[in-house]
Amino acid sequence: MTILALWWLTCGFTVIGHRGDPINEPEETLASFNHAFSEGADYVELDLHVSQDNVLVVSHDRNLERITGHNAIVSQTPWATLKTFKQANGEPMHSLADIFAYYQDKPQTKFLIETKKTKKGNPKNMEPLVAALIKQYHMTNRVMFHSFSLSSLQTLKTLLPTVPRIFIAGSLKRINFETFTTSTGVNISSELVNAQIIKQLHAAKQKVYVWDHMNESASRWNWLVNLPIDGVVTNYPATGKQYQDAKTKATSKRISRDVTLLSNYQVKSYENPYNLTLQKNTVQPLTTYHVDHLVWSQGHAYYQIGTNRFIEATGVNPTNEVVKVSPYLNQHLQLKADLLHVPFYDQPYAPTALKHELLPKQHYTIKAVQIINGQLWLQTKQGWLKGHDVLIDFDHNSANWRAYQQLKPAQKLAFTTIPQPKIGQIPVKKQNKWQMLAYFHYNQVIMKSIL
């Protein structure tokens, strides 16, 4: 476990309910916040304006007509009037003090607070008012700030230096090193974000939060969850929680290698390794890819072979090992003479023994091969077997046999039968053109990779 901890990284991210859960409840009401928390949101996001008499009011809009039906601007109206306005579910308008008082004894609830400022930086007293309430209700460890106003974040840095400050970047042009002297993170639209931008921001010690445009779809989530983001501001906290759970349980490892699929069948590809959304295109046998991520999810290992494209790692071998393992593909195997039985396994990675076993006088065709830490694994229609438990029935007229003979003794990972069985003794199913690999030679893989 210590070795894994050094090499593997967890893949989780923070789920932030945008204005609570605005799809199911009126935005920025207690009902909306409660619903978001009940669905698994780590934080809820809320917006602040300052009333005419210096009360912090929770509202996205400065004019409350859309929310309450009253054509009233928060900064021009006293709190005594504002708190009489009803929202769509009958709740009154809330102050930040109301919210903090309600959730003060619910320590699992946390808040992402947006300071709404004009282009001239008004209201000037918002940040001191916010800081005072946070200290009064002992919420320092339960809040984060985000804002389009860098000057607002600069003031908050002075007042509450330990509270995270996230700069909302409406445009990539607004992100620069001056920003990073104030911010601890960047909130960026899903339309602008990509893996390279995230890598650069992380290198600048900035966390990356992503927001979408009220129309999140499964395809957008399948893409987004593949990025190394730190958090998502979402209108669908329940969906965010589902992907968070799946990704949090996964681990990833950065690698850089060429790999080749050594099987006689096509394999499925997925949009991500977390919920296994299938893609239309399959991966053909003997195909070579360059990979830079290995993800362990739901008990299986997956290689990322392209943008939003993953395949299960079983049967996929480092290309520089192909010469050692390719001779066994499409040959036949049987149990070693000194063994009575050996179990089949479900997979070579974290293998679990299956109920059925390989017995004497049973012969199976090898459908795929795998090498892991120097150990050979062979797949049959019954499951996977360890190479050192079996004998290989080579066809002495095949290129596979000649390739095996050319290996150095230390490279030969399985023993062969002597004498060889007659080919006619082993039934072979009719095969597609790409499956006819009985005389396959590893040079085909190398040439396919080059071409």
N, C-alpha and C positions, 0 to 999 in steps of 0.2 A: 504493500500500500504506500510505503514511503516513496518508492520509485515512481509510482503513478502520480503522486502528488507533485513531484518535481516536473513531470513532463506533460501532464494533462491539465487543461484549464476548464473550469465550469463555464457554462454557456448562458447563464441567466441574465435577465434584464428586469428593470423596474416597470410596473404597470401603473400609469397615472390616469385616472378618470377625468376626462376633459369636461369641466363644469359638473363633475359628478358622473351621472349616467343620463345624459340629456335625451337619449332615445326612448327611455322608459319612464322618466319623470321630468317635470319642469326643471330646467337647468338652474344650478346653484341654489337649490332649495335643500332643506334637511332631508327630504325624501330622496332627492337625487343623490346626495352624498351618501346616505345610508345604503341605498341600493348599490352604489358603486363599491362600497366597502364590503357589502354582503357577497358581491360577485367576485371578490378577491383583489380589488385594487389596493395597491400599497399606499398610494397617495390619491387625493382628489385635488383638482386644480380649481382655483377661484380667482376672480378679478376684483380689484378694489378701485373705488372712487371716494372722494371726500365730499361730505355734505356741506351746506352753507355754514353750518355751525361746527365744523371740524370733527364729524363722526365718520369713521371708515365704513363705507357701505359696500356690501357684496353684490356686484352686478357687472356683467360684461359691458352693457350699454350705458353711456352717460345719460341718454334720454330713455326714460322707463316706459314709454308708450308700448313698445313691443312686448314687454314683460308683464306690465300691469294694466295697460289701457289708459294710463294717465300720461299726458304730455308734459312731463316734468323732467328738468335737467337736474341731476343729483347735486352738482356744485352750486346751484341757484335755489335749492330747496332745503329748509331745515329738517333735521331728523325727525322731529315730532310729527311732521307731515308725512315724510317718506315711510315711516313705520306703519302708517295706517293703510298703505296701498297693499292690495292682495295680489298674489301671483296666481297662476292658472289652477293650482291645486288648493287654493285657499290659504296657503301660508303667507304671512306678512313678509315684507322686505326684511332682510337680516343685516345686522351690523357684524363686523368682524368679531367684536366682543361677544355677540350672541353665539356665534359659531364656536369660539374658543370655550365659552362657558358650557355649552352643550356637550362638547367632546373632551372637556378637560380630564375627566376620569375614565376616558377610553384610550389608553396609551397606544393601542395598535393603530389608531387613526392618525394620519399624517397629511400635510397640506403643502401644495405647491402654489405659492401666492404670486399673482401677477400685479405689478404696480402699473396702473393706467395713467400715462402722463401725456400732456400736450407737447407739441413740437417745441414750445418755449419752456418746457420743463415744469409746468404747473400740474397739480398744486405743489408748492415748495415744501409744505409741511407733512407730506404723506409719509415719508420714510421715518421721521421721528415718532409719528403717531403709531406706525406699524411696530417699530422697535419697542415702544413702551408697552403695547399690549402683549407682545410676545414674552417680554420679561415678566409682566404682571401674571400671566397665566402659565408661566414656566414651560413654554412651548419651543424653546431654542433648539432642542434636538428632534423636533417633530415637524419642522418646516423647511422648505427651500424657497428661494425667490427666483422668478424669471421675469424678464421685461425686455421690451424693444428699446428702452431707454438705458444706455450705458451709464449716463450720469446718475440715474436712480440706483443702479447697482453699485456704483462707486460710493455713494452716500451710505448705502446699506452695508458695504464692506467696512466702513469706518464704525458704524453703529453696532453691527453684529458680525464681527469678522469670522466667526466659526460657522455661520450658516451658509450653505452652498448657494452660489449665484450663477444663474444660467442666462446667457444672453440669447434672445430670440432673434435669429438672423433671417430677415425676410429675403435677403439677397446674400450671395456668397461674397459680394464686394464689401460687405460690412464686417467681414471677419478678417482681423489683422492682429498683429502682435500687441498693439495697444489694447485691443479687446482682452487679450489673455492676461494682462496685468491686473484686470478687475474680475473677470469671470472665472468660474471653476468648471463651467460646462457651456455647451452651445445647444440651443434648440433649433432644429433645422427641418424644413419641409421635406416630406418624403419624395417630392418631385425633384429635389436638389441633391439629396444624399446618395452616396455610393461608397463602395468599400475603400477606394483610394482616399476620399475626403475624410472618412472615419479614421483611417490609418494616420493621416497627417494631423488630425485634431488630437488623437491619442498621444502622438509623439510630442505635441505641445502641452500635454498633461491636462487636456480638456475632456470631460465626459461628453458623450453625444446622446442627445435625446431627439426623438423624431416625432413629428405630428403630421396628421393627414387632414383631408378636407371633407369631413363629415360623410364620406361615402366609401368607407373602407370595405374592401372585398376580400374574399378568401385568397384570390390570386395575389393581391397586394400583401397580405399577411405572409403567404408562402414565400414571397420574395424578401420581405422585410426581415423575417426571422432568421434568414441566412446571414445577415449582416451583424458585425460585432458591436451592436448598439448597447448603450447603457440603460436606456429607458424609452418608453413609448407613451406619448400623450394621446389617448384614444377616446373616441366616443362609444366604444364597445368594450368596456372593461372585462366583461365575461369572456369575450373572445380573446382578449389580451391575456387573461389568466390561463386559458387553455394552452395557448402557445408558450406562455412563460413556464407552466408546469412541465410541458414536454421538453423545452430547451434546458430548463434548470436541471433536469435529471440526466441530461447529456453532458459529455465532456468532449473537448476537441484538442487536437494536437497539430501544430504547424509542422509540415514536412515539405520536402522538395525532392520529388523523385519521378521517374518515368515508370509506369506500370502497364502491364499487358494482361488482358483477359485470356486465360488458358482454359477454355471449355469447348465443348462441341455443341453448345446451345446458346441462344440469345439470352440476355439478362435484362431485367426491368431497370428503368431509371426513374428517379423521383425528383420532385421539385425541392424537397428538403428531407432530411432524415428524421424529422420529428413527428410529423403526422403522415408521412409516406404517401403524399399525393402523387399519383402516377403521371408520368409524361407519356406522350404518344410514341415517341421514338425509343426503341430498345437499343442495347449495345450488342454489336456483333462479335462473335468469337475472334480472337487474335488481334483485336483492336488495341492500340497503344495510346495512352494519354499521359500528359504531365499533370501531377496532382500536387497541391500544396496544403491540403487539409485532410485529416483523418478524424472522423467524428464517431464517437461511441454513443449509441442511442438505443434504448429499449432492448438491451442485451445483444446488439449486433453492431458491427463495425461498417462504416460507410466512407468511401472516398468521394471527395468533390472533384468531378471531372470537367466541370465547366460552370458558367454562371447559372446558379439555380439548377444545377444538375448533379445528382448523386447516384452512385451505384453501391450495392452491398460489396464489401471487400472480399468475400469468399470467392476463390477462383481467380482473383486478381493478384498478380505477382510482380515484384520488382523486375523490370525488364532486364536488368543485368544478371538476374538469376534464371532467365528463361532457358539458357543452354542446359542447365542442370535438371530442370523439371519437365520440359516439353517432351522428351522422349516417351514419357509414360502415358500421354494423352491418347485416348482411343485404343489403348492396349487392354489386355485382360488380366485379371488378378485372381489369386486363390490364397487360401490360408496357408501359412507356413506349416511345414510337416510336424514340427515339434509342439504345435499349439492345438488345443482341442476346440477352442472358440474364442472370439474376441468381439467386443461390442461395436456396433455402428454408432456414430455420433451425429448430432444435429448440425454442427458447424465446427470449423477448426479454431475459431476465435471463442474463448471461454466455452469449450465443448461440454455438452451434456450427453451422457450415454443414453442411447435409445434402448427399448425393450428387446428388439431383435438383434441377432448376432450373426457373424460370419462363421460358418461351420465347414468342416472338411468336405472336399469334393464339390464345393460351390464355386462357380466362376461368374465374375461380373465384369462388364465393360467399364472402363474408367472414363467418366464424363467430364471431369474437371480435376485440376491439380492445384495444390497450394503449398507454398513453403513459408513457414513461420519460425523464425529463430533457428534456422537450420534443420527443422523437422519437416518431413514430407507428409502431406495429407492427400488422400485420393478419394474422389467422390464417385459413388455408384448410385444406381437408382434406389438403393436401400438406405443410403446415407454416406457419411464420411468415415474413412478408415485411416489409421496411422500407417505410414509407409513401412515402418520396421516390423509390422505384424503380418505382412503379406509377401507373396512371391509374384513377380510379373511374368506373364506369358507373352513374351515378345514373338512377333512374326519375324523369323530370321531373314525374310526377303524384304523387309520394310526399311525405309529411311530412318524410322524411329530406332530400330535395332542398331543400325550403323552409327547413329548419333550417340546412343548409349555406350557403344563400344569405344567411342572416341573420348569419353569422359575419363578423367583421372580417377584412380580408386577412391580418393577422398570425396569426389563429387558424386559418386554413385550412392544415391540415398535409399535404394531398394534393391533387393536381390532378385535374380531371375530363376525361372524353373528350368530344369534340364532333365530329360529332353523337352523340346517345345511340343505343345499339343497341336494336333492338326487343326487347321483353320475351320474345316467343315464340322468339327465337333461343337463349335460355339455358334449358336444362332445369332445373326446380326440383322437388325431391323433395316428396312429400306430407309435411306437417308437423303436429306436435301443436299444440294450441291455443296453448301458451305459446311455441312456436317461430315463430308467424306474426307476424313483426316487420317485414315489408316496409314497412309504413307507420308504423313506430315513431318516436316523437318523444321527445326527452330529457325533456320535462315529465312523462312517465309515470314516470321514475325518481325525479324530485323528489317527485312526489305519493306514490309508493310509500314513499319514505323518511319523509315526514311522517306518513302513515297508519300 
